[in-house]
């Protein structure tokens, strides 16, 4: 597997960086068997907890307080400049976890568990973490703002980019990388993830951040993983209730919750200790200087072949710095470039880096602060030997190594699995109920989507789709109102049309159940952490969150629909069961569209324009007309109209899902260059229109042949 940057990293730590970057991808695939077993091996490295869950919670809370005090004590051992550098180093050292705070819950709710009260509570917990309905409101976004205040956010967006930040130690990626990986296999690690979540919420604010809390303005209540948001219940208490419910499932389930907690606490302790030792070591200005030279040596060694330091080319000294920078610092301290104890008089931070100097802009302002502190810490007035001794015999020359001996599972590139054998739609529907995937299933789903979109594109012209032929800068809100007016007129014109019979209403409700019981599944990809609070994705996550009732079973659309079915004397098996997909009352053709929903929802990046178009078509389809007529038919035969009534209100074109869907498209389109060709507005808008049509594609022989040929060609 390729590294995620050109940074020279190696070994186990490097593997965790790569894993972090790959697992951050919302379309990543974590193969089963070997990768899953490697994670379980890592979890088993920690001895099973003998204590009760209450005992573990008390232990984690005590450790958090004690560790925070230890970090605060380190901050009292340096001056203001040194303290600022400590805070920056601490914030960067915790960034891999802080920037994804809560991401491990991102896939625990699936189409198959969308009506399960326990998983709705988990989704509610996660919705609070991502700031449901608001862009840039996740806990990770608050941490990003902290890094920006410290001028340390250069590699923080997107999340995968953080793996290329050489300022962050390898061990910082171990815990978050494994949590991200487990989040991609929720069926295998649900209990462990809830145990880990409870541990992290118990710890609350990361202990290293105790250095910064009293000095920097930040949204600490959001960064603190135990902090409640919007006046809601304590997330730690809510997670504890969820953990208790899982443990009631049996001893094995309880043991897995305990293991997730104990493993996470051990990993937190290990990383915090390593970071604490690193901060103590960095109290010596020489430590920061040595680290700076190590990080910058590779690029510098390309130059300076003619510059000699103690009869050796500077380029050779810099090459050695990549492994051990201290000998070079000894030489540099004795050179004419440095005036020990007087950085202001030293050419290294003066003439050399001035506007007319040969090293102008080679070092950042923070780099120059580190160099100046090192020079000022060198003893002034001594001979060369004294200066060398002061430089090379620093009390904190190197932070003690605490590299664990974990096994870093590998996440391969998302390559299509070989072969594309036919899969029965009923079987596919059942397999797609969960979020855990395999290369073979992902390949099949990708082909199915491409085929469906080829069918949707077939003979598409300006009259095939009600969307405008071109997107205009004023956006879609005016067009949306026009469509709503048209729906209203169509409804009024249909009032004299006879209502369908009871048998027709029941049959339609039964066949439509394959869709309504997975309501919102085309948006399931936007539960992914970075997408859920993005400028485009925040409203899509909020829509999905609404479809599932905002965590409330009484508002959950699949459960409401099941109540209507029971009024019709139809009692279906659980949606995620094989019995449901095999139920003889469903016609085979009724699986086509729901399978498309389930497939396209797995590719929120690959098919973003198409998903946005589909979402608009779906949310607008019944508002003002179809829902009202469906309500009349249900009422005529004595059935509840709650399902269609609630959709007609929450999908409204002013403040509801239809409006959000239009706004998401406008956000995408306005961010693109107004040019033809790949990546431009014209191409993206055409894809949006295809996605809109994909809700109801042409059904003729030629259209289906286009779909079949595309699926086979891949």
Buried (B, 14 or more C-beta within 10 A) or exposed (E): EEBBBEBEBEEBBBBBBBBBBBBBBBBBBBBBEEBBEBBBEBBEEBEEBEEEBEEBBEBBBEBBEEBBEBBBEBBEEBEEBBBBBBBBBBBBBBBBBBBBBBBBBBBBBBBBBBBBBBBBBBBBBBBBBBBBBBBBBBBBBBBBBBBEBBEBBBBBBEBBBBBBBBBBBBBBBBBBBBBBBBBBBBBBBBBBBBBBBBBBBBBBBBBBBBBBBEEBEBBBEBBBBBBBBEEEEEBBEBBBEBBEBBBEEEEEBBBBBBBBBBBBBBBBBBBBBBBBBBBBBBBBBBBBBBBBBBBBBBEBBEBBEEEEBEEEBBBBBBBBBBEEBBBBBBBBBBBEBBBBBEBEEBBBBBEBBEEEEEBEEBBEEBBBBBBBBBBBBBEEEBEEEBBBBBBBEBEBEBBEEBBBEBBBBBBEEBEBBEEBEEBEBBBBBBBBBBBBBBBBBBBBBBBBBBBBBBBBBBEBEEEBBBBEEEBEEEBBBEBBBEBBEEBBEEBEEBEEEEBBEBEEBBBEBBBBBBBBBBBBBBBBBBBBBBBBBBEBBBBBBBBBBBBBBBBEBEBBBBBBBBEBBEBBEBEBEBBBBBEBBEBEEBEEEBBBBBBBBBBBBBBBEBBBBBBBBBBBBBBBBBBBBBBBBBBBBBEEBEBBBBBBBBBBEBBBBEEBBBBBBBBBBBBBBEEBEEEEEEEEBBBBBBBBBBBBBBBEBBEEEEBBEBBEEBBEEE
